[in-house]
Amino acid sequence: MSSYFGTEAQQRLQKKSDRLTPWIMRTPGACLTGRVLGTDDPDRLGWDVIHKHLVEDGVFSFRWVDQTGLERISQKVMDLGASLHGWQGYCNNADNLCSQINIGRERPLAPGLSLEIATDKSIPELQAFLADQGIAPLSGAVLAGQNCQACSAVIRNRTDAIVAAGFVGMLQNEHSPLHDCAWAGLIACDENERGKGLGRQITSELIRIALDQFGARRVMGFAAADNIASAAMLTGCGLEPTKYASYVATLSTTPFTR
Ligand SMILES: CC(C)(COP(=O)(O)OP(=O)(O)OC[C@H]1O[C@@H](n2cnc3c(N)ncnc32)[C@H](O)[C@@H]1OP(=O)(O)O)[C@@H](O)C(=O)NCCC(=O)NCCS
């Protein structure tokens, strides 16, 4: 499987993230995001490390940041001329998710649609689909669950085309306060199929996989403040708004992903 997809810069970052995965998984404060280097505890990782990668890559991810953390990060990255793009964090624990959202009891898919777990063979098609929906792809190894416990799912239509997709994984290392929390993300539907419940169905299935197969005790998701559909989909699946957000610091003015 050719693991990399996207622009030259995106592929370079995916390769770097894959190459450094063993380091990310053993280093306190480092966290896997799948497409850029990241942290869920900047002070523990060290600002010298963060500055080095931000300057080298032009981008760096900060996961699960509260208001105090944001003020500190802003100060530090502004010094380098970077800007921050944020996504509101949503989360809930396994007990609430199981009882509140009736996982596994979602409406069945409409006739002609089928949900499957993406395989090595379908990963390049999935990456292309995500890119078409404006979502920066992750490396194939991450999407296929080769770098950590993770998987991707797709919904196909009668002609076998992908009409919806998503990903769930345990991306935080054992040192992280989020080590028991799965991330459900990269949820996207074909433009002509939105608003028909597919986003909610695929997200529910991914949450179910995280709880049943990965042993997650919590699940989190993220939505940009102006992405009303994404926020409604996450809350519809039982994830509640939190005081945390994730940020990507970029040295360019172009937002990194949706
Ligand atoms: C976000 C996205 C995946 C949602 O999938 P979807 O299949 O359109 O959403 P659903 O039909 O499952 O609807 C889920 C909820 O969102 C609401 N919703 C959907 N589209 C909406 C819209 N445009 N405005 C407001 N609410 C909307 C639905 O009413 C539903 O709420 P409910 O559960 O309270 O009834 C889809 O819009 C999409 O692909 N967007 C582009 C990619 C993207 O932004 N992904 C998120 C990356 S973080």
The ligand as a MOL file (V3000), in Angstrom:
LIG
                    3D

  0  0  0     0  0            999 V3000
M  V30 BEGIN CTAB
M  V30 COUNTS 48 50 0 0 0
M  V30 BEGIN ATOM
M  V30 1 C -20.2480 17.2260 8.9320 0
M  V30 2 C -20.8900 16.1520 8.0660 0
M  V30 3 C -19.9890 14.9180 8.0720 0
M  V30 4 C -22.2540 15.7950 8.6800 0
M  V30 5 O -22.7760 14.6660 8.0180 0
M  V30 6 P -24.2830 14.6210 7.5200 0
M  V30 7 O -24.5640 13.2620 7.0210 0
M  V30 8 O -24.5320 15.7450 6.6090 0
M  V30 9 O -25.0440 14.8760 8.8950 0
M  V30 10 P -26.3350 14.1010 9.4020 0
M  V30 11 O -27.3540 14.0620 8.3320 0
M  V30 12 O -25.9160 12.7970 9.9890 0
M  V30 13 O -26.8470 15.0540 10.5250 0
M  V30 14 C -26.3000 15.0670 11.8330 0
M  V30 15 C -26.9140 16.2270 12.5910 0
M  V30 16 O -26.4720 17.4460 11.9970 0
M  V30 17 C -27.5820 18.2450 11.6020 0
M  V30 18 N -27.1880 18.8820 10.3590 0
M  V30 19 C -26.7420 18.2840 9.2450 0
M  V30 20 N -26.4420 19.2160 8.3190 0
M  V30 21 C -26.6990 20.4100 8.8850 0
M  V30 22 C -26.5740 21.7490 8.4350 0
M  V30 23 N -26.0980 22.0240 7.2120 0
M  V30 24 N -26.9130 22.7310 9.2770 0
M  V30 25 C -27.3500 22.4660 10.5230 0
M  V30 26 N -27.4970 21.2010 11.0190 0
M  V30 27 C -27.1660 20.2030 10.1950 0
M  V30 28 C -28.7030 17.2710 11.4110 0
M  V30 29 O -29.9680 17.8700 11.5870 0
M  V30 30 C -28.4270 16.2730 12.5000 0
M  V30 31 O -28.8580 16.7940 13.7390 0
M  V30 32 P -29.8500 15.9310 14.6740 0
M  V30 33 O -29.0850 14.6670 14.9820 0
M  V30 34 O -30.0260 16.8150 15.8540 0
M  V30 35 O -31.0490 15.6950 13.8550 0
M  V30 36 C -21.1070 16.6450 6.6020 0
M  V30 37 O -21.8340 17.8150 6.6380 0
M  V30 38 C -19.8360 16.8690 5.8310 0
M  V30 39 O -19.3350 15.9740 5.1740 0
M  V30 40 N -19.2760 18.0920 5.8740 0
M  V30 41 C -18.0020 18.3830 5.1740 0
M  V30 42 C -16.8250 17.7040 5.8620 0
M  V30 43 C -16.6860 18.1930 7.2870 0
M  V30 44 O -16.7780 19.3760 7.5650 0
M  V30 45 N -16.4170 17.2490 8.2000 0
M  V30 46 C -16.1570 17.5450 9.5800 0
M  V30 47 C -14.7010 17.5870 9.7830 0
M  V30 48 S -14.3450 17.9920 11.4590 0
M  V30 END ATOM
M  V30 BEGIN BOND
M  V30 1 1 1 2
M  V30 2 1 2 3
M  V30 3 1 2 4
M  V30 4 1 2 36
M  V30 5 1 4 5
M  V30 6 1 5 6
M  V30 7 2 6 7
M  V30 8 1 6 8
M  V30 9 1 6 9
M  V30 10 1 9 10
M  V30 11 2 10 11
M  V30 12 1 10 12
M  V30 13 1 10 13
M  V30 14 1 13 14
M  V30 15 1 14 15
M  V30 16 1 15 16
M  V30 17 1 15 30
M  V30 18 1 16 17
M  V30 19 1 17 18
M  V30 20 1 17 28
M  V30 21 1 18 19
M  V30 22 1 18 27
M  V30 23 2 19 20
M  V30 24 1 20 21
M  V30 25 1 21 22
M  V30 26 2 21 27
M  V30 27 1 22 23
M  V30 28 2 22 24
M  V30 29 1 24 25
M  V30 30 2 25 26
M  V30 31 1 26 27
M  V30 32 1 28 29
M  V30 33 1 28 30
M  V30 34 1 30 31
M  V30 35 1 31 32
M  V30 36 2 32 33
M  V30 37 1 32 34
M  V30 38 1 32 35
M  V30 39 1 36 37
M  V30 40 1 36 38
M  V30 41 2 38 39
M  V30 42 1 38 40
M  V30 43 1 40 41
M  V30 44 1 41 42
M  V30 45 1 42 43
M  V30 46 2 43 44
M  V30 47 1 43 45
M  V30 48 1 45 46
M  V30 49 1 46 47
M  V30 50 1 47 48
M  V30 END BOND
M  V30 END CTAB
M  END
